[in-house]
């Protein structure tokens, strides 16, 4: 297996290539400073975007450690001869709809709220016309383990029974994607290959069915499925059938969420995600390089980044950034002299990047883009989406890989993609964002944490007795925010919710407690009753004694014989 550093480098290349489509060519802030070079970053709310089709891609290192000499691979399937030799492959597989009860790794159903604010099931309509990937059995070597990889389809389109203002059925797109990573040397010796499900992500959003040039997805008959905007009061529920090897934590963009996991059979679960759509003010910053020195915090961050690289990952200087048309700068002087430099937030520790650019960040609405493989749709920043990733912390309770442990959702632009950290007896979760929306109104934060009850009890060593919880939102200066909180427990999950807090970088602190459980004393066993036979009293018998006085003797017979006066008992 190749080294982790090589694998991370390979992944970073593809992240950089496709992250480029998530950044506008010229943002609203850039246009104000177009005459001079900028340093640019942004925090899109949906930084995965949409894949236009299921894809398999990767690299053949060609025996070289130099990235420039690697052969980049695009495969039509696992058996594509042009991809027979590879070091790394990445498979992004869009889940098709479930068409029979026997189908697995598929979309089982969608529900949306109607005019009466209750959820109603949608009807499957079509799947987009795009590259499909056949299911495959991955062999890790001549004596290795075999892994069944599901098929990859396209965007599935679902129709509501309700009509829109034009008299047409309301229509929604469902885009759920599994990501597998395979690593295998060219000679594929026994046991040398490996494959794992790294994460998955998904979204549901309203679409319109149109004719003409397709901006996003194409259906049969050259009908276009183009995204439209949520109004903001919708509620969505999505049911999936997935392999039980999908474990860990789910994060996402929704509010008032509910989450359930139920076994279908020995190999698969039914997962149901439900929640209201939510507004996420996406943020960006574009700073003229000539003005960087006037912001000491930003200057220090950039100078360190282009001198030693990312401190928290040990990467090379400048790795994760990109100069427009000029590659990557590896020194601070080269960075200042280069054209526009973009720092893709998905390559960075987002909280450190946010802190560095905090004074410069403003809410914005990203424009649409489509590079033929990755799509960013134009939205009003109202979303319903989710994703999952492998937990990389060291807490055994959160790292349990036997099941899906819980769900974390928030409308904060920047947030931890994983469970809260357990510190000093509290579950802490950090979020970050700007104070105001695009329209200047005060942005109010929302956060929901749903955790498997046994996982929460694992943190504290609790018994199965009821758990109480308190939620506090702590601002950056350690003051408490006023927030509305909710705590409940049902169906094996504990739900914790905090709403109505403000930013810029608060910590949500959850403290769980449990009343002391009195150990019930075992009642003393009553004394055993033993039946004792009644005592038998013998009848009284007269006794005879001999009494003497000198040479005279007398016998006295009585029940209690006594010698007469002057006589002694012989």
C-alpha positions as CSV (number, residue, x, y, z in Angstrom):
1,X,0.0,0.0,0.0
2,X,1.2,3.5,-0.8
3,X,2.3,5.8,2.0
4,X,-0.4,8.0,3.6
5,X,1.5,11.1,2.5
6,X,1.3,10.0,-1.2
7,X,-2.4,9.2,-0.8
8,X,-3.1,12.6,0.8
9,X,-1.2,14.3,-2.0
10,X,-3.1,12.5,-4.6
11,X,-6.4,13.3,-3.0
12,X,-5.4,17.0,-2.6
13,X,-4.7,17.2,-6.3
14,X,-8.3,16.2,-7.2
15,X,-9.7,18.3,-4.4
16,X,-7.9,21.3,-5.8
17,X,-9.0,20.6,-9.4
18,X,-12.6,20.3,-8.5
19,X,-12.7,22.8,-5.7
20,X,-11.7,25.4,-8.4
21,X,-15.2,25.1,-9.8
22,X,-16.6,26.0,-6.4
23,X,-14.8,29.4,-6.4
24,X,-16.1,32.1,-8.8
25,X,-13.8,33.4,-11.5
26,X,-14.4,36.9,-10.3
27,X,-16.4,37.4,-7.0
28,X,-18.3,40.5,-6.0
29,X,-15.4,41.5,-3.7
30,X,-12.8,40.9,-6.3
31,X,-14.5,43.2,-8.8
32,X,-13.9,46.1,-6.5
33,X,-10.2,45.5,-6.6
34,X,-9.7,44.1,-10.1
35,X,-6.7,46.4,-10.8
36,X,-4.4,44.6,-8.4
37,X,-3.8,41.0,-7.2
38,X,-5.9,39.6,-4.4
39,X,-5.7,36.9,-1.8
40,X,-9.1,35.2,-1.8
41,X,-10.9,32.6,0.3
42,X,-14.5,31.6,0.8
43,X,-16.5,29.1,2.8
44,X,-19.3,27.6,0.6
45,X,-22.1,25.9,2.5
46,X,-22.1,23.0,0.2
47,X,-18.4,22.5,-0.5
48,X,-18.9,19.0,-2.1
49,X,-21.0,20.4,-4.9
50,X,-22.9,18.0,-7.2
51,X,-21.2,15.4,-9.4
52,X,-22.8,15.4,-12.9
53,X,-22.4,11.7,-13.1
54,X,-21.0,8.7,-11.3
55,X,-17.2,8.6,-11.9
56,X,-14.0,6.6,-11.2
57,X,-10.7,8.4,-11.5
58,X,-7.2,8.2,-10.1
59,X,-3.5,8.1,-10.7
60,X,-0.8,5.8,-11.9
61,X,2.3,7.1,-10.2
62,X,4.4,5.7,-13.1
63,X,7.1,4.7,-10.5
64,X,7.8,8.4,-9.7
65,X,7.4,10.5,-6.6
66,X,7.0,13.6,-8.8
67,X,3.4,14.6,-9.1
68,X,4.0,16.1,-12.6
69,X,5.0,12.7,-13.9
70,X,1.9,10.9,-12.6
71,X,-0.6,9.6,-15.2
72,X,-4.1,10.9,-14.4
73,X,-6.9,8.3,-15.0
74,X,-10.6,8.7,-15.9
75,X,-12.3,5.3,-16.0
76,X,-15.6,4.2,-17.5
77,X,-15.8,1.4,-15.0
78,X,-13.8,-0.8,-12.7
79,X,-12.9,-3.0,-15.6
80,X,-11.8,-0.2,-17.9
81,X,-8.5,-1.4,-19.5
82,X,-7.1,2.1,-19.5
83,X,-7.3,2.0,-15.6
84,X,-5.9,-1.5,-15.2
85,X,-2.7,-0.1,-13.7
86,X,-3.2,2.3,-10.9
87,X,-1.9,3.3,-7.5
88,X,-5.0,5.2,-6.4
89,X,-8.6,5.2,-7.6
90,X,-11.5,7.2,-6.3
91,X,-15.1,6.1,-7.0
92,X,-17.9,8.6,-6.6
93,X,-21.1,6.7,-7.0
94,X,-24.5,8.4,-7.1
95,X,-27.1,6.2,-5.5
96,X,-29.9,5.1,-7.9
97,X,-33.5,4.8,-6.7
98,X,-34.6,1.6,-5.1
99,X,-36.8,-0.2,-7.7
100,X,-37.5,-3.5,-5.8
101,X,-37.6,-4.6,-2.2
102,X,-34.3,-6.5,-2.8
103,X,-32.4,-3.4,-3.9
104,X,-29.6,-2.1,-1.6
105,X,-27.4,1.0,-1.6
106,X,-30.2,3.1,-3.1
107,X,-32.7,5.9,-2.4
108,X,-35.8,4.3,-0.8
109,X,-38.0,7.3,-0.6
110,X,-38.5,11.1,-0.3
111,X,-41.0,13.1,1.5
112,X,-41.7,16.8,1.5
113,X,-44.0,19.1,3.5
114,X,-47.2,20.2,1.7
115,X,-49.6,23.1,2.0
116,X,-50.8,21.6,5.3
117,X,-47.2,21.4,6.6
118,X,-47.3,17.6,6.9
119,X,-44.8,15.3,5.1
120,X,-46.1,13.5,2.1
121,X,-44.2,10.8,0.0
122,X,-43.0,11.7,-3.5
123,X,-43.2,9.5,-6.6
124,X,-40.0,8.5,-8.5
125,X,-40.1,10.1,-11.9
126,X,-36.7,9.6,-13.8
127,X,-33.0,9.2,-13.4
128,X,-30.7,11.6,-15.2
129,X,-29.0,10.4,-18.4
130,X,-25.3,10.1,-17.6
131,X,-22.5,7.7,-17.1
132,X,-23.4,4.7,-15.0
133,X,-21.0,2.5,-13.1
134,X,-21.8,-1.2,-12.9
135,X,-21.5,-3.0,-9.5
136,X,-18.2,-4.7,-8.9
137,X,-16.5,-7.2,-6.6
138,X,-13.2,-5.7,-5.5
139,X,-10.5,-8.2,-4.8
140,X,-7.8,-7.0,-2.4
141,X,-5.3,-9.6,-3.7
142,X,-5.1,-13.2,-4.7
143,X,-5.7,-14.3,-1.1
144,X,-7.4,-11.1,0.1
145,X,-10.9,-10.1,1.1
146,X,-13.6,-9.4,-1.5
147,X,-15.7,-6.3,-1.2
148,X,-18.9,-5.8,-3.0
149,X,-19.1,-2.2,-4.5
150,X,-22.6,-1.0,-5.4
151,X,-23.5,0.5,-8.7
152,X,-23.4,4.2,-9.5
153,X,-26.3,6.0,-11.2
154,X,-27.4,9.6,-11.8
155,X,-29.6,12.3,-10.2
156,X,-33.0,10.8,-9.3
157,X,-36.0,13.1,-9.9
158,X,-39.1,12.8,-7.7
159,X,-42.5,14.4,-8.1
160,X,-45.0,15.6,-5.5
161,X,-48.7,15.3,-5.7
162,X,-49.0,19.0,-5.1
163,X,-48.8,21.6,-7.8
164,X,-46.8,24.8,-8.1
165,X,-48.1,28.2,-9.1
166,X,-48.0,27.2,-12.8
167,X,-50.1,24.1,-12.2
168,X,-47.2,21.7,-12.6
169,X,-46.2,19.0,-10.1
170,X,-43.6,20.2,-7.6
171,X,-40.4,18.3,-8.5
172,X,-37.3,17.6,-6.5
173,X,-33.8,16.2,-7.2
174,X,-32.1,13.7,-4.9
175,X,-28.3,13.5,-5.2
176,X,-26.7,11.0,-2.7
177,X,-23.1,9.9,-3.4
178,X,-20.9,7.2,-1.9
179,X,-17.1,7.7,-2.1
180,X,-14.8,4.7,-2.2
181,X,-11.0,5.0,-2.2
182,X,-8.9,2.1,-3.6
183,X,-5.1,1.8,-3.3
184,X,-3.3,-0.9,-5.2
185,X,0.2,-1.2,-6.7
186,X,0.5,-2.1,-10.3
187,X,1.6,-5.7,-9.8
188,X,-1.3,-6.4,-7.4
189,X,0.5,-8.9,-5.3
190,X,-1.5,-10.9,-2.8
191,X,-3.0,-8.8,0.0
192,X,-1.4,-5.6,-1.2
193,X,-4.6,-3.8,-2.4
194,X,-7.2,-2.1,-0.2
195,X,-10.5,-0.3,-0.6
196,X,-12.7,1.6,1.9
197,X,-15.8,3.6,2.0
198,X,-14.4,7.0,3.0
199,X,-17.6,9.0,3.3
200,X,-20.9,9.9,1.7
201,X,-22.9,13.0,1.1
202,X,-26.3,14.0,-0.2
203,X,-28.8,16.7,-0.9
204,X,-32.4,17.2,-1.8
205,X,-33.5,20.4,-3.6
206,X,-36.3,21.7,-5.8
207,X,-35.9,21.5,-9.5
208,X,-37.8,22.7,-12.6
209,X,-38.2,20.5,-15.7
210,X,-37.4,22.5,-18.8
211,X,-36.4,22.2,-22.4
212,X,-33.5,23.8,-24.1
213,X,-29.9,24.0,-22.9
214,X,-29.4,22.0,-19.7
215,X,-27.5,23.9,-17.0
216,X,-27.2,20.9,-14.8
217,X,-28.8,17.5,-15.4
218,X,-30.4,15.9,-18.5
219,X,-33.3,13.5,-18.5
220,X,-34.7,11.3,-21.2
221,X,-36.2,13.2,-24.1
222,X,-33.6,16.0,-23.6
223,X,-35.6,17.4,-20.7
224,X,-33.5,19.5,-18.4
225,X,-33.5,19.2,-14.6
226,X,-32.4,22.6,-13.4
227,X,-32.3,23.6,-9.7
228,X,-34.5,26.2,-8.2
229,X,-34.7,27.7,-4.7
230,X,-36.4,26.6,-1.5
231,X,-38.8,29.1,-0.1
232,X,-37.5,28.5,3.4
233,X,-40.4,26.8,5.1
234,X,-40.1,23.3,3.7
235,X,-39.4,20.1,5.6
236,X,-37.7,17.2,3.9
237,X,-37.3,13.5,4.9
238,X,-35.1,11.1,3.0
239,X,-34.9,7.3,3.4
240,X,-31.9,5.3,2.2
241,X,-30.9,1.7,2.2
242,X,-27.1,1.4,2.9
243,X,-24.5,-1.1,3.8
244,X,-23.8,-1.4,7.5
245,X,-20.1,-0.6,6.8
246,X,-21.3,3.1,6.7
247,X,-20.5,4.0,10.3
248,X,-19.4,7.1,12.2
249,X,-21.1,10.5,12.2
250,X,-23.4,12.4,9.8
251,X,-23.2,16.2,9.6
252,X,-25.2,18.6,7.5
253,X,-27.4,21.6,6.7
254,X,-30.9,21.4,8.2
255,X,-32.6,22.2,11.4
256,X,-35.1,20.6,13.9
257,X,-33.7,17.4,12.7
258,X,-34.7,13.8,13.4
259,X,-32.6,10.7,12.7
260,X,-33.3,7.0,12.7
261,X,-31.3,3.9,11.8
262,X,-33.0,0.5,11.6
263,X,-31.6,-2.8,10.4
264,X,-33.1,-4.3,7.2
265,X,-31.1,-7.5,7.2
266,X,-27.7,-8.7,8.4
267,X,-25.8,-6.5,5.9
268,X,-27.9,-3.4,5.5
269,X,-29.6,-0.5,7.4
270,X,-32.5,1.8,6.6
271,X,-31.5,5.3,7.4
272,X,-34.0,8.1,7.7
273,X,-33.0,11.8,7.8
274,X,-35.6,14.4,8.5
275,X,-35.4,18.2,9.0
276,X,-36.4,21.7,8.0
277,X,-34.4,23.5,5.3
278,X,-32.0,26.2,6.7
279,X,-30.4,29.4,5.6
280,X,-26.6,29.4,5.7
281,X,-24.9,32.7,5.0
282,X,-21.9,31.8,2.9
283,X,-18.9,34.0,3.4
284,X,-15.9,35.2,1.4
285,X,-13.0,37.5,1.6
286,X,-10.9,39.2,-1.1
287,X,-8.0,41.3,0.2
288,X,-5.6,43.3,-2.0
289,X,-2.1,41.9,-1.4
290,X,-0.9,45.4,-0.9
291,X,-3.2,45.7,2.1
292,X,-2.3,42.4,3.8
293,X,0.4,44.1,6.0
294,X,-2.2,46.3,7.5
295,X,-3.9,43.3,9.1
296,X,-1.3,41.7,11.5
297,X,-3.4,38.6,12.1
298,X,-3.8,37.9,8.4
299,X,-0.2,38.8,7.6
300,X,1.2,36.4,10.3
301,X,-1.0,33.6,9.0
302,X,-0.1,34.0,5.4
303,X,3.6,34.5,6.1
304,X,3.7,31.3,8.1
305,X,1.7,29.4,5.5
306,X,4.0,30.4,2.6
307,X,7.1,29.7,4.7
308,X,6.4,26.5,6.6
309,X,3.1,25.3,5.3
310,X,0.0,24.3,7.2
311,X,1.0,23.9,10.8
312,X,-1.7,21.3,11.6
313,X,-0.9,19.0,8.7
314,X,2.8,19.3,8.0
315,X,2.2,20.2,4.4
316,X,4.7,22.0,2.2
317,X,4.6,25.8,1.9
318,X,1.7,27.0,-0.2
319,X,0.2,23.5,-0.5
320,X,-3.6,23.9,-0.8
321,X,-3.6,27.3,-2.5
322,X,-3.5,28.3,-6.2
323,X,-2.4,31.3,-8.2
324,X,-4.6,32.1,-11.2
325,X,-2.7,30.7,-14.1
326,X,0.6,30.5,-12.3
327,X,0.6,27.3,-10.1
328,X,1.4,27.5,-6.4
329,X,3.7,29.9,-4.6
330,X,6.2,28.3,-2.1
331,X,7.6,31.5,-0.6
332,X,6.0,34.6,0.9
333,X,7.8,36.9,-1.6
334,X,6.6,34.8,-4.5
335,X,3.0,34.9,-3.1
336,X,3.1,38.7,-2.9
337,X,4.3,39.0,-6.5
338,X,1.9,36.4,-8.0
339,X,-1.5,37.1,-9.5
340,X,-4.7,36.4,-7.6
341,X,-4.1,33.6,-5.0
342,X,-6.9,31.4,-3.8
343,X,-7.0,29.5,-0.6
344,X,-9.5,26.7,-0.9
345,X,-11.1,26.4,2.5
346,X,-11.8,22.6,2.2
347,X,-8.0,22.1,2.2
348,X,-7.5,24.0,5.4
349,X,-8.3,24.0,9.1
350,X,-11.3,26.2,8.6
351,X,-11.3,27.7,12.1
352,X,-7.7,29.0,11.7
353,X,-8.5,30.2,8.2
354,X,-11.6,31.9,9.5
355,X,-9.7,33.6,12.3
356,X,-7.0,34.9,9.9
357,X,-9.6,36.4,7.5
358,X,-12.3,37.3,10.1
359,X,-12.1,41.1,9.7
360,X,-12.3,40.8,6.0
361,X,-15.2,38.2,5.6
362,X,-18.6,39.1,4.3
363,X,-21.7,37.2,3.4
364,X,-22.2,36.5,-0.3
365,X,-24.2,34.3,-2.7
366,X,-21.9,32.1,-4.9
367,X,-22.7,32.0,-8.6
368,X,-23.4,28.8,-10.5
369,X,-20.7,26.8,-12.2
370,X,-20.4,23.6,-14.1
371,X,-17.1,22.3,-15.4
372,X,-18.7,19.2,-16.9
373,X,-18.1,17.0,-13.9
374,X,-18.7,19.1,-10.8
375,X,-21.7,21.4,-10.5
376,X,-22.3,24.3,-8.1
377,X,-25.9,25.4,-8.4
378,X,-27.1,29.0,-7.9
379,X,-29.1,29.2,-4.7
380,X,-30.5,31.7,-2.2
381,X,-28.3,29.9,0.4
382,X,-31.2,27.8,1.7
383,X,-30.1,24.2,1.9
384,X,-31.0,20.6,2.9
385,X,-28.0,18.5,2.7
386,X,-25.8,16.1,4.7
387,X,-22.5,14.2,4.6
388,X,-20.4,11.8,6.7
389,X,-16.7,11.4,7.3
390,X,-14.5,9.1,9.2
391,X,-13.9,10.1,12.8
392,X,-10.2,10.9,13.4
393,X,-10.2,11.7,17.1
394,X,-9.1,9.5,19.9
395,X,-12.2,9.0,22.0
396,X,-13.2,5.4,21.9
397,X,-16.9,6.3,22.3
398,X,-17.1,8.4,19.2
399,X,-14.7,6.2,17.2
400,X,-16.9,3.1,17.6
401,X,-17.2,1.7,14.1
402,X,-20.0,-0.7,14.8
403,X,-22.9,1.7,13.9
404,X,-23.8,5.2,12.9
405,X,-23.4,7.1,16.1
406,X,-25.3,10.3,15.5
407,X,-26.1,13.4,13.5
408,X,-24.8,17.0,13.9
409,X,-26.5,19.7,11.9
410,X,-26.2,23.5,12.0
411,X,-26.6,26.6,9.9
412,X,-23.2,28.0,10.9
413,X,-21.0,28.7,7.8
414,X,-18.0,27.0,9.5
415,X,-18.4,24.0,11.7
416,X,-16.8,20.8,12.8
417,X,-17.6,17.8,10.6
418,X,-17.9,15.3,13.3
419,X,-19.0,14.7,16.8
420,X,-18.4,17.1,19.7
421,X,-15.2,16.7,21.6
422,X,-15.3,15.5,25.2
423,X,-13.4,17.9,27.3
424,X,-13.5,18.3,31.1
425,X,-16.8,16.6,31.4
426,X,-18.5,18.5,28.6
427,X,-19.3,17.8,25.0
428,X,-18.0,20.9,23.1
429,X,-18.8,21.8,19.6
430,X,-17.3,24.9,17.8
431,X,-19.0,26.9,15.1
432,X,-18.1,30.1,13.4
433,X,-19.6,32.7,11.1
434,X,-20.3,36.4,10.4
435,X,-22.7,38.4,12.5
436,X,-25.0,39.5,9.6
437,X,-26.7,38.0,6.6
438,X,-26.4,39.2,3.0
439,X,-29.2,41.7,3.6
440,X,-27.6,43.1,6.7
441,X,-29.9,41.4,9.2
442,X,-28.5,39.8,12.4
443,X,-27.7,36.1,11.8
444,X,-29.0,33.7,14.3
445,X,-27.4,30.3,14.8
446,X,-29.1,26.9,15.1
447,X,-27.6,23.6,16.1
448,X,-28.9,20.1,16.6
449,X,-27.0,17.2,18.0
450,X,-28.6,13.7,17.9
451,X,-26.5,11.0,19.5
452,X,-27.1,7.3,20.1
453,X,-28.0,7.0,23.8
454,X,-25.4,4.3,24.4
455,X,-22.7,6.5,22.9
456,X,-23.6,9.4,25.2
457,X,-23.6,7.0,28.2
458,X,-20.2,5.7,27.1
459,X,-18.7,9.2,27.5
460,X,-19.7,9.4,31.1
461,X,-19.9,5.8,32.2
462,X,-23.6,6.3,32.8
463,X,-26.1,3.6,33.6
464,X,-29.4,3.1,31.6
465,X,-31.2,5.5,33.9
466,X,-32.6,8.7,32.4
467,X,-30.0,11.4,31.4
468,X,-30.4,15.1,32.0
469,X,-28.6,17.7,29.9
470,X,-27.9,21.4,30.0
471,X,-26.7,23.3,26.9
472,X,-24.7,26.6,27.0
473,X,-23.5,28.6,24.1
474,X,-20.2,30.3,25.1
475,X,-19.0,33.2,23.0
476,X,-15.3,33.8,22.1
477,X,-14.9,36.0,25.2
478,X,-16.3,33.3,27.5
479,X,-19.6,35.0,28.0
480,X,-22.8,33.0,27.8
481,X,-25.2,33.6,24.9
482,X,-28.9,33.6,25.4
483,X,-30.2,30.6,23.4
484,X,-33.3,28.5,23.3
485,X,-32.4,24.9,24.1
486,X,-34.2,21.5,23.8
487,X,-33.3,18.1,25.2
488,X,-35.2,14.9,24.6
489,X,-34.6,11.1,24.3
490,X,-36.5,8.6,22.3
491,X,-36.0,5.5,20.2
492,X,-32.4,5.0,21.4
493,X,-31.2,8.5,20.6
494,X,-30.7,11.7,22.6
495,X,-31.5,15.0,20.9
496,X,-29.9,18.2,22.0
497,X,-30.8,21.5,20.3
498,X,-29.7,25.1,20.7
499,X,-31.2,28.0,18.7
500,X,-31.1,31.7,18.4
501,X,-27.4,32.3,19.3
502,X,-25.1,34.8,17.5
503,X,-21.5,34.7,16.2
504,X,-18.6,35.1,15.4
505,X,-17.0,31.9,16.9
506,X,-19.0,30.5,19.8
507,X,-18.7,27.1,21.4
508,X,-21.7,25.0,22.1
509,X,-21.2,23.2,25.4
510,X,-23.4,20.3,26.4
511,X,-23.2,18.9,30.0
512,X,-24.9,15.6,30.7
513,X,-25.8,14.4,34.1
514,X,-27.6,11.6,35.8
515,X,-29.2,11.5,39.2
516,X,-27.3,9.2,41.6
517,X,-28.9,5.8,41.5
518,X,-29.5,4.5,45.0
519,X,-28.6,0.9,45.3
520,X,-31.6,-0.9,46.5
521,X,-31.0,-2.9,49.7
522,X,-31.8,-6.5,49.4
523,X,-34.5,-7.1,52.0
524,X,-33.5,-9.4,54.8
525,X,-35.0,-12.8,54.4
526,X,-37.6,-13.5,57.1
527,X,-36.5,-16.0,59.7
528,X,-37.4,-19.5,58.7
529,X,-40.2,-21.1,60.7
530,X,-39.3,-24.6,61.9
531,X,-42.0,-26.8,63.1
532,X,-40.8,-28.2,66.5
533,X,-42.7,-31.1,67.9
534,X,-44.4,-30.3,71.2
535,X,-42.4,-31.3,74.3
536,X,-43.7,-34.5,75.9
537,X,-44.1,-34.2,79.6
538,X,-43.7,-37.4,81.5
539,X,-46.2,-38.2,84.2
540,X,-45.0,-37.5,87.9
541,X,-44.0,-40.5,90.0
542,X,-43.6,-40.7,93.8
543,X,-40.2,-41.1,95.2
544,X,-39.0,-42.9,98.4
545,X,-36.1,-41.7,100.5
546,X,-34.6,-43.2,103.7
547,X,-34.2,-41.0,106.8
548,X,-32.2,-41.9,109.9
549,X,-31.9,-40.7,113.5
550,X,-29.3,-42.6,115.5
551,X,-30.0,-46.2,115.0
552,X,-33.6,-45.6,113.9
553,X,-34.4,-45.4,110.1
554,X,-37.6,-44.5,108.3
555,X,-38.7,-44.6,104.7
556,X,-40.6,-41.6,103.4
557,X,-42.5,-41.9,100.1
558,X,-44.0,-38.8,98.4
559,X,-43.8,-36.8,95.1
560,X,-41.4,-34.5,97.0
561,X,-40.3,-36.6,100.0
562,X,-38.6,-34.8,103.0
563,X,-37.1,-36.2,106.1
564,X,-39.0,-35.4,109.4
565,X,-37.4,-33.1,111.9
566,X,-34.4,-34.6,113.7
567,X,-33.9,-37.1,110.8
568,X,-31.3,-37.0,108.1
569,X,-31.5,-38.3,104.6
570,X,-29.5,-41.4,104.2
